[in-house]
Amino acid sequence: MSSSTPPTPPPGVPPQQPQWPSPPTPPAPRESRGVAFFVAIFLGVLLVASAGLNVLLLLLSVGSLASGGLGDPNGGVYDEAFVAGVRDGAHRVLQVPIRGAIAEGSNPVLGAAGGSVSSVQRALRYAESERVEGVLLYIDSPGGGVTDSDRIYQLIRRFRDRNPKVPVCALFGDMCASGGYYAAVAAEHIISRRTSISGSIGVIMSAFNFAKLAAEIGVEQVAIKSERTPYKDMLSMTRPMEPAERAMLTGIVDELYDQFVDVVAEGRGLARDAVVEVANGGIYTAKQAVEHGLVDDIGDYQTALAWFESRLGHEVTIVERRRRPGLADLLFGMRAPAASSPLERLLTTSTGPRFLYYWQGGR
């Protein structure tokens, strides 16, 4: 019968010691990360951000090319939008909008031209290529640069010369003043809304002068010029204007004014003296403009439709060619309107004061 007593070891053999589990090996001390590790992480983040920004700029450039149309003579992808008349009609009249200050600029990155002149030029080119039956100039503008206003006027006149069977009519928005009216007289018929303001026939050139303030606070502008070019710093803001300088600028303004008067007299079929009487820089209501012969009718789109239909002998559809959103628009949304006034945007396209066909009250 077995006993629970453990066996006795033989003589001379030490008793067996109990086996206890060995204690766990402590973990090796964690090596601390030096400054170089964190610098490497920071540089990596910068590298990824830079790569992403480069890709973004590339997409924007491609989007600008696609929507701005450097390679497309019509300036990108456009669709025809219905404006008035018979929807989906076969006989189309193209509306050419001239809105805001008349000014031409350029893309600061790509250098592509853009602005009022380019917009009108593209629209009239489209009108010729698509053989529309009429052109409606929708003008809601206080005017703008002398040269830009004249360029639009010339574009419309040349279009009429090349397409004598295509009637051209102008319809006013809230205002059609100064350079806006300059462009309008290129049309063969002008319609003013009963609430429209027009006129302001004249030229202006304005600049700030801080000569008195500069003298009080001790500010002096140093202008290095030759004795043979005494007028080189004309219109300096820190010195008074010389009488000879004022006379020179006034002479230019008078010459540009005479050009404005001649354009109105020719476009409206008025005697020059009759135009001079109203070309005093003042503005006119629709009723007053009709009385002075500056516009033909008071009305709206229905009036314009009736005029085109009387000229063409059938019903028409007024459409406007509008740009389809490009890649940049889809990525970042449509452009929000600028917060600055038209005059501020106009003046920022130049390095200094400009001669303007512009009504400053229309900003």
Residue pairs with C-beta under 8 A, 6 or more apart in sequence:
9 15
9 16
59 327
59 328
59 331
60 327
60 328
60 331
61 109
61 110
62 327
63 326
63 327
63 328
63 329
63 330
63 331
64 107
64 109
64 110
64 112
64 326
64 328
65 71
65 110
66 76
66 77
66 326
66 327
67 76
67 77
67 323
67 324
67 325
67 326
67 327
67 328
67 329
68 75
68 76
68 107
68 110
68 112
68 114
68 326
69 75
69 76
70 110
70 112
73 122
73 125
74 122
74 125
74 126
74 129
75 118
75 122
75 323
76 323
76 324
76 326
77 323
77 324
77 326
78 126
78 321
78 322
78 323
78 324
79 321
79 322
79 324
80 92
80 319
80 320
80 321
80 322
81 319
81 320
81 321
81 322
82 88
82 317
82 318
82 319
83 95
83 301
83 318
83 319
83 320
84 301
84 302
84 304
84 305
84 317
84 318
85 93
85 301
85 305
85 315
85 316
85 317
85 318
86 315
86 316
86 317
87 317
88 317
89 315
89 316
89 317
90 317
91 133
91 312
91 314
91 315
91 316
91 317
92 130
92 132
92 133
92 134
92 316
92 317
92 318
92 319
93 132
93 133
93 134
93 135
93 136
93 308
93 316
93 317
93 318
93 319
94 123
94 126
94 127
94 130
94 132
94 134
94 135
94 136
94 318
94 319
94 320
94 321
95 135
95 136
95 137
95 138
95 318
95 319
95 320
96 120
96 123
96 124
96 127
96 135
96 136
96 137
96 138
97 119
97 138
97 139
97 140
97 320
98 116
98 119
98 120
98 137
98 138
98 139
98 140
98 141
98 152
98 180
98 183
99 138
99 139
99 140
99 141
99 173
100 116
100 140
100 141
100 342
100 345
101 116
101 141
101 142
101 143
101 144
101 342
101 343
101 345
101 346
101 358
102 116
102 117
102 141
102 143
102 144
102 145
102 148
102 149
102 152
102 179
102 180
102 183
102 346
102 357
103 115
103 116
103 144
103 145
103 148
103 345
103 346
103 349
104 113
104 114
104 115
104 116
104 117
104 118
104 145
104 148
104 151
104 349
105 113
105 114
105 115
105 349
106 112
106 113
106 114
107 114
115 148
116 144
116 148
116 152
117 148
117 151
117 152
117 155
120 152
120 155
120 156
121 155
123 321
124 135
124 155
124 156
124 159
126 321
127 135
127 159
127 163
127 166
128 159
128 162
128 163
132 166
133 166
133 308
133 312
133 316
134 166
134 167
134 168
134 169
134 308
134 311
134 312
134 316
135 159
135 166
135 167
135 168
135 169
136 168
136 169
136 170
136 171
136 304
136 308
136 318
137 156
137 168
137 169
137 170
137 171
137 183
137 184
137 187
138 170
138 171
138 173
139 170
139 171
139 172
139 173
139 176
139 180
139 181
139 183
139 184
140 172
140 173
140 174
140 175
140 176
140 180
141 175
141 176
141 177
141 179
141 180
141 183
141 362
142 175
142 177
142 178
142 179
142 180
142 200
142 342
142 343
142 358
142 359
142 360
142 361
142 362
142 363
143 149
143 177
143 178
143 179
143 180
143 181
143 182
143 200
143 356
143 357
143 358
143 359
143 362
144 178
144 179
144 180
144 342
144 346
144 356
144 357
144 358
145 179
145 346
145 354
145 355
145 356
145 357
145 358
146 179
146 203
146 256
146 354
146 355
146 356
146 357
148 179
149 178
149 179
149 180
149 182
149 183
149 357
150 182
150 259
152 183
152 186
153 182
153 183
153 185
153 186
153 263
154 186
156 168
156 183
156 186
156 187
157 186
159 166
159 168
160 166
160 168
160 186
160 188
167 188
167 189
167 307
167 308
167 311
167 312
168 186
168 187
168 188
168 189
169 187
169 188
169 189
169 190
169 191
169 304
169 307
169 308
170 176
170 184
170 187
170 189
170 190
170 191
171 191
171 193
171 300
171 301
171 303
171 304
172 184
172 190
172 191
172 192
172 193
172 196
172 198
172 286
172 295
173 193
173 196
174 195
174 196
174 197
175 196
175 197
175 198
175 359
175 362
176 184
176 192
176 196
176 197
176 198
177 197
177 198
177 199
177 200
177 283
177 358
177 359
177 362
178 200
178 201
178 202
178 356
178 357
178 358
178 359
178 362
179 356
179 357
179 358
180 198
181 198
181 199
181 200
181 201
181 264
181 294
182 260
182 263
182 264
182 357
184 190
184 198
185 263
185 264
185 266
185 267
185 268
186 267
187 267
189 296
189 297
189 307
190 294
190 295
190 296
190 297
191 295
191 296
191 297
191 298
191 299
191 300
191 303
191 304
191 307
192 198
192 286
192 289
192 290
192 295
192 297
192 298
192 299
193 286
193 298
193 299
193 300
194 286
194 287
194 298
194 299
195 286
196 285
196 286
196 289
197 283
197 284
197 285
197 362
198 283
198 284
198 286
198 289
198 294
198 295
199 278
199 282
199 283
199 284
199 289
199 294
200 281
200 282
200 283
200 359
200 361
200 362
201 260
201 261
201 264
201 275
201 278
201 279
201 280
201 281
202 257
202 260
202 279
202 280
202 281
202 357
203 253
203 256
203 257
203 260
203 355
203 356
203 357
204 253
204 281
204 355
204 356
204 358
204 360
205 249
205 252
205 253
205 353
205 354
205 355
205 356
206 353
206 360
207 235
207 237
207 352
207 353
208 237
209 237
209 240
209 241
210 219
210 237
210 238
211 237
211 238
211 239
211 240
213 219
214 220
214 221
214 237
214 238
219 238
220 238
221 233
221 236
221 237
221 238
221 239
223 232
223 233
223 236
225 232
225 233
226 232
231 244
231 245
231 248
233 239
234 241
234 245
234 248
234 249
235 241
235 245
235 249
235 352
235 353
252 355
253 355
256 355
256 357
257 279
260 279
260 357
261 272
261 275
261 276
261 279
262 272
264 270
264 275
264 279
264 294
265 271
265 272
265 274
265 275
268 275
268 293
268 294
270 293
274 292
274 293
278 284
278 292
278 294
283 359
283 361
284 292
284 294
286 295
286 298
287 298
289 295
290 296
290 297
290 298
297 303
297 307
301 318
304 318
305 315
305 316
305 318
308 316
309 315
309 316
325 334
329 335
338 345
340 348
341 363
342 362
342 363
343 358
343 360
343 363
344 363
346 354
346 356
346 358
347 354
